Amino acid sequence: MDRPVRRETETVPIIAPLKVIRTKTINKRFGWWSAVVLLESYGRKQVCFYLWQKRDDKWKRKQKFAVHSQEDWELISDAVVGMIEELT
């Protein structure tokens, strides 16, 4: 089994064949860890939002959401921006 990759100050629990390029932790508390990860999967780069939960002293992936293109991101971003004001 491959060892997790160390980026910034966090070790993300992602193993081969995925190649981690860069990470940014969003939140890590109460047994939950969310991060945005730029990775390469089978020669194709993607930006993924990960959510892990700590169980039995190990981080287990609960969710992964991948953005594959600038066009996809613009659609997602526009939708979020259009709703975010309703949070206040």
N, CA, C and O atoms as CSV, one atom per row, in Angstrom:
chain,resi,resn,atom,element,x,y,z
A,1,MET,N,N,0.840,-1.182,0.000
A,1,MET,CA,C,0.000,0.000,0.000
A,1,MET,C,C,0.882,1.242,0.000
A,1,MET,O,O,1.846,1.324,0.761
A,2,ASP,N,N,0.552,2.207,-0.855
A,2,ASP,CA,C,1.326,3.440,-0.927
A,2,ASP,C,C,1.072,4.301,0.299
A,2,ASP,O,O,0.014,4.236,0.924
A,3,ARG,N,N,2.066,5.101,0.619
A,3,ARG,CA,C,1.936,6.008,1.750
A,3,ARG,C,C,1.188,7.269,1.330
A,3,ARG,O,O,1.288,7.675,0.172
A,4,PRO,N,N,0.435,7.907,2.246
A,4,PRO,CA,C,-0.238,9.160,1.922
A,4,PRO,C,C,0.784,10.233,1.539
A,4,PRO,O,O,1.936,10.189,1.970
A,5,VAL,N,N,0.354,11.178,0.737
A,5,VAL,CA,C,1.228,12.248,0.249
A,5,VAL,C,C,1.162,13.431,1.200
A,5,VAL,O,O,0.089,13.772,1.697
A,6,ARG,N,N,2.294,14.053,1.454
A,6,ARG,CA,C,2.372,15.207,2.352
A,6,ARG,C,C,2.422,16.477,1.521
A,6,ARG,O,O,3.335,16.638,0.711
A,7,ARG,N,N,1.465,17.389,1.697
A,7,ARG,CA,C,1.429,18.670,1.016
A,7,ARG,C,C,1.055,19.725,2.035
A,7,ARG,O,O,0.264,19.463,2.942
A,8,GLU,N,N,1.624,20.930,1.893
A,8,GLU,CA,C,1.443,21.989,2.867
A,8,GLU,C,C,1.767,21.399,4.235
A,8,GLU,O,O,2.850,20.842,4.417
A,9,THR,N,N,0.862,21.506,5.195
A,9,THR,CA,C,1.150,20.936,6.511
A,9,THR,C,C,0.233,19.755,6.824
A,9,THR,O,O,0.219,19.258,7.950
A,10,GLU,N,N,-0.523,19.313,5.839
A,10,GLU,CA,C,-1.477,18.228,6.056
A,10,GLU,C,C,-1.100,17.024,5.203
A,10,GLU,O,O,-0.631,17.172,4.074
A,11,THR,N,N,-1.306,15.851,5.743
A,11,THR,CA,C,-1.146,14.624,4.981
A,11,THR,C,C,-2.537,14.160,4.575
A,11,THR,O,O,-3.332,13.754,5.423
A,12,VAL,N,N,-2.830,14.220,3.290
A,12,VAL,CA,C,-4.159,13.801,2.853
A,12,VAL,C,C,-4.176,12.296,2.610
A,12,VAL,O,O,-3.232,11.749,2.039
A,13,PRO,N,N,-5.232,11.630,3.034
A,13,PRO,CA,C,-5.310,10.167,2.896
A,13,PRO,C,C,-5.770,9.738,1.504
A,13,PRO,O,O,-6.828,9.129,1.342
A,14,ILE,N,N,-4.961,10.065,0.515
A,14,ILE,CA,C,-5.230,9.700,-0.875
A,14,ILE,C,C,-4.066,8.846,-1.349
A,14,ILE,O,O,-2.906,9.208,-1.152
A,15,ILE,N,N,-4.370,7.715,-1.972
A,15,ILE,CA,C,-3.304,6.799,-2.382
A,15,ILE,C,C,-3.306,6.605,-3.902
A,15,ILE,O,O,-4.249,6.991,-4.593
A,16,ALA,N,N,-2.242,6.008,-4.394
A,16,ALA,CA,C,-2.102,5.715,-5.823
A,16,ALA,C,C,-3.286,4.882,-6.283
A,16,ALA,O,O,-3.821,4.083,-5.514
A,17,PRO,N,N,-3.692,5.060,-7.509
A,17,PRO,CA,C,-3.006,5.726,-8.610
A,17,PRO,C,C,-3.222,7.232,-8.675
A,17,PRO,O,O,-2.707,7.877,-9.588
A,18,LEU,N,N,-3.967,7.813,-7.737
A,18,LEU,CA,C,-4.156,9.255,-7.735
A,18,LEU,C,C,-2.872,9.940,-7.283
A,18,LEU,O,O,-2.251,9.523,-6.305
A,19,LYS,N,N,-2.478,10.987,-7.992
A,19,LYS,CA,C,-1.265,11.729,-7.669
A,19,LYS,C,C,-1.672,13.118,-7.174
A,19,LYS,O,O,-2.226,13.914,-7.934
A,20,VAL,N,N,-1.398,13.405,-5.907
A,20,VAL,CA,C,-1.741,14.688,-5.313
A,20,VAL,C,C,-0.729,15.729,-5.772
A,20,VAL,O,O,0.480,15.523,-5.671
A,21,ILE,N,N,-1.237,16.849,-6.276
A,21,ILE,CA,C,-0.387,17.955,-6.714
A,21,ILE,C,C,-0.358,19.049,-5.652
A,21,ILE,O,O,0.703,19.575,-5.314
A,22,ARG,N,N,-1.549,19.386,-5.125
A,22,ARG,CA,C,-1.633,20.434,-4.105
A,22,ARG,C,C,-2.911,20.251,-3.307
A,22,ARG,O,O,-3.912,19.761,-3.829
A,23,THR,N,N,-2.876,20.646,-2.039
A,23,THR,CA,C,-4.067,20.552,-1.192
A,23,THR,C,C,-4.275,21.829,-0.406
A,23,THR,O,O,-3.346,22.606,-0.188
A,24,LYS,N,N,-5.502,22.028,0.010
A,24,LYS,CA,C,-5.844,23.133,0.908
A,24,LYS,C,C,-6.948,22.635,1.831
A,24,LYS,O,O,-8.067,22.373,1.390
A,25,THR,N,N,-6.626,22.509,3.110
A,25,THR,CA,C,-7.623,22.091,4.091
A,25,THR,C,C,-8.617,23.216,4.300
A,25,THR,O,O,-8.230,24.371,4.477
A,26,ILE,N,N,-9.891,22.881,4.281
A,26,ILE,CA,C,-10.948,23.843,4.543
A,26,ILE,C,C,-11.315,23.806,6.024
A,26,ILE,O,O,-11.463,24.846,6.666
A,27,ASN,N,N,-11.459,22.596,6.552
A,27,ASN,CA,C,-11.870,22.433,7.938
A,27,ASN,C,C,-11.413,21.064,8.419
A,27,ASN,O,O,-11.477,20.081,7.681
A,28,LYS,N,N,-10.955,21.012,9.652
A,28,LYS,CA,C,-10.550,19.738,10.236
A,28,LYS,C,C,-10.827,19.796,11.737
A,28,LYS,O,O,-10.020,20.294,12.521
A,29,ARG,N,N,-12.005,19.264,12.114
A,29,ARG,CA,C,-12.368,19.247,13.531
A,29,ARG,C,C,-13.524,18.305,13.773
A,29,ARG,O,O,-14.280,17.960,12.865
A,30,PHE,N,N,-13.640,17.897,15.032
A,30,PHE,CA,C,-14.722,17.013,15.470
A,30,PHE,C,C,-14.785,15.719,14.663
A,30,PHE,O,O,-15.867,15.171,14.450
A,31,GLY,N,N,-13.627,15.228,14.214
A,31,GLY,CA,C,-13.602,13.965,13.492
A,31,GLY,C,C,-13.942,14.066,12.018
A,31,GLY,O,O,-14.107,13.046,11.350
A,32,TRP,N,N,-14.050,15.276,11.502
A,32,TRP,CA,C,-14.341,15.494,10.093
A,32,TRP,C,C,-13.233,16.349,9.481
A,32,TRP,O,O,-12.690,17.235,10.141
A,33,TRP,N,N,-12.902,16.083,8.224
A,33,TRP,CA,C,-11.843,16.809,7.521
A,33,TRP,C,C,-12.324,17.070,6.095
A,33,TRP,O,O,-12.655,16.145,5.353
A,34,SER,N,N,-12.355,18.351,5.734
A,34,SER,CA,C,-12.701,18.714,4.358
A,34,SER,C,C,-11.516,19.445,3.744
A,34,SER,O,O,-10.834,20.228,4.405
A,35,ALA,N,N,-11.288,19.169,2.461
A,35,ALA,CA,C,-10.161,19.776,1.767
A,35,ALA,C,C,-10.432,19.832,0.270
A,35,ALA,O,O,-11.184,19.027,-0.278
A,36,VAL,N,N,-9.800,20.802,-0.369
A,36,VAL,CA,C,-9.798,20.887,-1.820
A,36,VAL,C,C,-8.451,20.345,-2.278
A,36,VAL,O,O,-7.409,20.732,-1.749
A,37,VAL,N,N,-8.473,19.449,-3.263
A,37,VAL,CA,C,-7.256,18.774,-3.704
A,37,VAL,C,C,-7.147,18.860,-5.226
A,37,VAL,O,O,-8.067,18.492,-5.955
A,38,LEU,N,N,-6.008,19.352,-5.680
A,38,LEU,CA,C,-5.678,19.285,-7.108
A,38,LEU,C,C,-4.919,17.986,-7.290
A,38,LEU,O,O,-3.880,17.773,-6.667
A,39,LEU,N,N,-5.440,17.118,-8.146
A,39,LEU,CA,C,-4.792,15.826,-8.330
A,39,LEU,C,C,-4.779,15.425,-9.797
A,39,LEU,O,O,-5.465,16.007,-10.638
A,40,GLU,N,N,-3.977,14.417,-10.066
A,40,GLU,CA,C,-3.927,13.834,-11.395
A,40,GLU,C,C,-4.407,12.396,-11.289
A,40,GLU,O,O,-3.929,11.624,-10.458
A,41,SER,N,N,-5.357,12.053,-12.143
A,41,SER,CA,C,-5.925,10.719,-12.160
A,41,SER,C,C,-5.819,10.166,-13.569
A,41,SER,O,O,-6.479,10.657,-14.485
A,42,TYR,N,N,-4.997,9.155,-13.744
A,42,TYR,CA,C,-4.800,8.527,-15.047
A,42,TYR,C,C,-4.478,9.558,-16.133
A,42,TYR,O,O,-5.029,9.515,-17.233
A,43,GLY,N,N,-3.571,10.489,-15.798
A,43,GLY,CA,C,-3.107,11.482,-16.761
A,43,GLY,C,C,-3.985,12.708,-16.915
A,43,GLY,O,O,-3.667,13.597,-17.705
A,44,ARG,N,N,-5.078,12.775,-16.182
A,44,ARG,CA,C,-6.004,13.904,-16.286
A,44,ARG,C,C,-6.091,14.634,-14.949
A,44,ARG,O,O,-6.330,14.013,-13.913
A,45,LYS,N,N,-5.898,15.953,-14.973
A,45,LYS,CA,C,-5.985,16.746,-13.748
A,45,LYS,C,C,-7.435,17.077,-13.436
A,45,LYS,O,O,-8.266,17.253,-14.327
A,46,GLN,N,N,-7.709,17.154,-12.137
A,46,GLN,CA,C,-9.027,17.567,-11.671
A,46,GLN,C,C,-8.897,18.185,-10.287
A,46,GLN,O,O,-7.975,17.879,-9.531
A,47,VAL,N,N,-9.837,19.056,-9.979
A,47,VAL,CA,C,-9.917,19.655,-8.644
A,47,VAL,C,C,-11.059,18.943,-7.935
A,47,VAL,O,O,-12.175,18.874,-8.451
A,48,CYS,N,N,-10.774,18.412,-6.748
A,48,CYS,CA,C,-11.781,17.650,-6.007
A,48,CYS,C,C,-11.985,18.231,-4.617
A,48,CYS,O,O,-11.047,18.699,-3.972
A,49,PHE,N,N,-13.212,18.188,-4.182
A,49,PHE,CA,C,-13.553,18.515,-2.814
A,49,PHE,C,C,-13.767,17.197,-2.090
A,49,PHE,O,O,-14.630,16.408,-2.473
A,50,TYR,N,N,-12.980,16.954,-1.039
A,50,TYR,CA,C,-13.052,15.706,-0.275
A,50,TYR,C,C,-13.625,15.968,1.110
A,50,TYR,O,O,-13.433,17.034,1.695
A,51,LEU,N,N,-14.325,14.973,1.610
A,51,LEU,CA,C,-14.787,14.958,2.986
A,51,LEU,C,C,-14.441,13.591,3.569
A,51,LEU,O,O,-14.887,12.557,3.072
A,52,TRP,N,N,-13.639,13.606,4.629
A,52,TRP,CA,C,-13.258,12.374,5.312
A,52,TRP,C,C,-13.809,12.394,6.728
A,52,TRP,O,O,-14.029,13.455,7.312
A,53,GLN,N,N,-14.029,11.192,7.271
A,53,GLN,CA,C,-14.426,11.043,8.673
A,53,GLN,C,C,-13.426,10.129,9.350
A,53,GLN,O,O,-13.011,9.119,8.782
A,54,LYS,N,N,-13.040,10.486,10.566
A,54,LYS,CA,C,-12.078,9.670,11.309
A,54,LYS,C,C,-12.820,8.557,12.036
A,54,LYS,O,O,-13.719,8.800,12.842
A,55,ARG,N,N,-12.408,7.307,11.722
A,55,ARG,CA,C,-12.976,6.130,12.370
A,55,ARG,C,C,-11.851,5.175,12.709
A,55,ARG,O,O,-10.973,4.909,11.888
A,56,ASP,N,N,-11.889,4.663,13.926
A,56,ASP,CA,C,-10.846,3.734,14.381
A,56,ASP,C,C,-9.446,4.304,14.132
A,56,ASP,O,O,-8.534,3.584,13.722
A,57,ASP,N,N,-9.294,5.590,14.383
A,57,ASP,CA,C,-8.012,6.294,14.256
A,57,ASP,C,C,-7.498,6.376,12.815
A,57,ASP,O,O,-6.309,6.608,12.595
A,58,LYS,N,N,-8.404,6.184,11.817
A,58,LYS,CA,C,-8.035,6.299,10.408
A,58,LYS,C,C,-9.038,7.208,9.710
A,58,LYS,O,O,-10.220,7.227,10.055
A,59,TRP,N,N,-8.553,7.962,8.724
A,59,TRP,CA,C,-9.428,8.810,7.928
A,59,TRP,C,C,-10.042,7.990,6.801
A,59,TRP,O,O,-9.327,7.379,6.006
A,60,LYS,N,N,-11.362,7.979,6.736
A,60,LYS,CA,C,-12.102,7.256,5.707
A,60,LYS,C,C,-12.867,8.258,4.848
A,60,LYS,O,O,-13.541,9.145,5.372
A,61,ARG,N,N,-12.762,8.116,3.528
A,61,ARG,CA,C,-13.456,9.035,2.639
A,61,ARG,C,C,-14.960,8.824,2.717
A,61,ARG,O,O,-15.451,7.702,2.595
A,62,LYS,N,N,-15.683,9.923,2.922
A,62,LYS,CA,C,-17.138,9.879,2.950
A,62,LYS,C,C,-17.716,10.415,1.641
A,62,LYS,O,O,-18.706,9.888,1.135
A,63,GLN,N,N,-17.091,11.471,1.091
A,63,GLN,CA,C,-17.574,12.060,-0.150
A,63,GLN,C,C,-16.418,12.632,-0.958
A,63,GLN,O,O,-15.390,13.039,-0.418
A,64,LYS,N,N,-16.622,12.648,-2.266
A,64,LYS,CA,C,-15.669,13.260,-3.183
A,64,LYS,C,C,-16.477,13.883,-4.305
A,64,LYS,O,O,-17.348,13.239,-4.890
A,65,PHE,N,N,-16.182,15.137,-4.600
A,65,PHE,CA,C,-16.843,15.839,-5.684
A,65,PHE,C,C,-15.758,16.398,-6.588
A,65,PHE,O,O,-14.910,17.160,-6.125
A,66,ALA,N,N,-15.765,16.040,-7.861
A,66,ALA,CA,C,-14.705,16.441,-8.792
A,66,ALA,C,C,-15.201,17.496,-9.769
A,66,ALA,O,O,-16.331,17.443,-10.257
A,67,VAL,N,N,-14.320,18.457,-10.041
A,67,VAL,CA,C,-14.550,19.463,-11.077
A,67,VAL,C,C,-13.535,19.172,-12.166
A,67,VAL,O,O,-12.328,19.185,-11.923
A,68,HIS,N,N,-14.031,18.908,-13.372
A,68,HIS,CA,C,-13.155,18.458,-14.449
A,68,HIS,C,C,-12.751,19.554,-15.427
A,68,HIS,O,O,-11.812,19.375,-16.203
A,69,SER,N,N,-13.458,20.698,-15.399
A,69,SER,CA,C,-13.143,21.738,-16.377
A,69,SER,C,C,-13.512,23.120,-15.852
A,69,SER,O,O,-14.267,23.257,-14.889
A,70,GLN,N,N,-12.969,24.130,-16.500
A,70,GLN,CA,C,-13.297,25.521,-16.165
A,70,GLN,C,C,-14.793,25.772,-16.395
A,70,GLN,O,O,-15.437,26.470,-15.611
A,71,GLU,N,N,-15.329,25.208,-17.456
A,71,GLU,CA,C,-16.754,25.377,-17.766
A,71,GLU,C,C,-17.634,24.808,-16.650
A,71,GLU,O,O,-18.609,25.439,-16.243
A,72,ASP,N,N,-17.286,23.613,-16.156
A,72,ASP,CA,C,-18.030,23.025,-15.032
A,72,ASP,C,C,-17.967,23.931,-13.816
A,72,ASP,O,O,-18.977,24.173,-13.156
A,73,TRP,N,N,-16.758,24.435,-13.522
A,73,TRP,CA,C,-16.590,25.293,-12.347
A,73,TRP,C,C,-17.424,26.562,-12.464
A,73,TRP,O,O,-18.027,26.991,-11.481
A,74,GLU,N,N,-17.471,27.167,-13.639
A,74,GLU,CA,C,-18.258,28.387,-13.816
A,74,GLU,C,C,-19.740,28.130,-13.552
A,74,GLU,O,O,-20.411,28.958,-12.936
A,75,LEU,N,N,-20.251,27.001,-14.009
A,75,LEU,CA,C,-21.648,26.653,-13.740
A,75,LEU,C,C,-21.893,26.470,-12.240
A,75,LEU,O,O,-22.890,26.953,-11.703
A,76,ILE,N,N,-20.979,25.770,-11.574
A,76,ILE,CA,C,-21.104,25.534,-10.131
A,76,ILE,C,C,-20.992,26.848,-9.373
A,76,ILE,O,O,-21.812,27.145,-8.504
A,77,SER,N,N,-19.983,27.626,-9.703
A,77,SER,CA,C,-19.740,28.901,-9.029
A,77,SER,C,C,-20.924,29.856,-9.188
A,77,SER,O,O,-21.354,30.477,-8.216
A,78,ASP,N,N,-21.444,29.973,-10.393
A,78,ASP,CA,C,-22.596,30.853,-10.627
A,78,ASP,C,C,-23.799,30.413,-9.805
A,78,ASP,O,O,-24.514,31.251,-9.255
A,79,ALA,N,N,-24.027,29.110,-9.717
A,79,ALA,CA,C,-25.155,28.597,-8.943
A,79,ALA,C,C,-24.991,28.914,-7.460
A,79,ALA,O,O,-25.947,29.331,-6.806
A,80,VAL,N,N,-23.782,28.720,-6.924
A,80,VAL,CA,C,-23.535,28.994,-5.503
A,80,VAL,C,C,-23.657,30.481,-5.208
A,80,VAL,O,O,-24.324,30.871,-4.250
A,81,VAL,N,N,-23.019,31.312,-6.021
A,81,VAL,CA,C,-23.082,32.758,-5.808
A,81,VAL,C,C,-24.540,33.242,-5.852
A,81,VAL,O,O,-24.928,34.142,-5.106
A,82,GLY,N,N,-25.326,32.641,-6.725
A,82,GLY,CA,C,-26.729,33.022,-6.825
A,82,GLY,C,C,-27.551,32.683,-5.601
A,82,GLY,O,O,-28.622,33.258,-5.402
A,83,MET,N,N,-27.074,31.758,-4.771
A,83,MET,CA,C,-27.804,31.337,-3.580
A,83,MET,C,C,-27.185,31.798,-2.272
A,83,MET,O,O,-27.874,31.866,-1.254
A,84,ILE,N,N,-25.893,32.117,-2.280
A,84,ILE,CA,C,-25.153,32.375,-1.037
A,84,ILE,C,C,-25.713,33.557,-0.257
A,84,ILE,O,O,-25.642,33.574,0.972
A,85,GLU,N,N,-26.270,34.545,-0.955
A,85,GLU,CA,C,-26.815,35.713,-0.275
A,85,GLU,C,C,-28.006,35.348,0.612
A,85,GLU,O,O,-28.316,36.066,1.562
A,86,GLU,N,N,-28.659,34.257,0.309
A,86,GLU,CA,C,-29.826,33.830,1.092
A,86,GLU,C,C,-29.426,33.268,2.455
A,86,GLU,O,O,-30.295,33.013,3.289
A,87,LEU,N,N,-28.118,33.067,2.701
A,87,LEU,CA,C,-27.666,32.546,3.985
A,87,LEU,C,C,-27.721,33.594,5.087
A,87,LEU,O,O,-27.737,33.244,6.268
A,88,THR,N,N,-27.750,34.879,4.723
A,88,THR,CA,C,-27.753,35.936,5.749
A,88,THR,C,C,-29.130,36.451,6.055
A,88,THR,O,O,-29.284,37.339,6.895
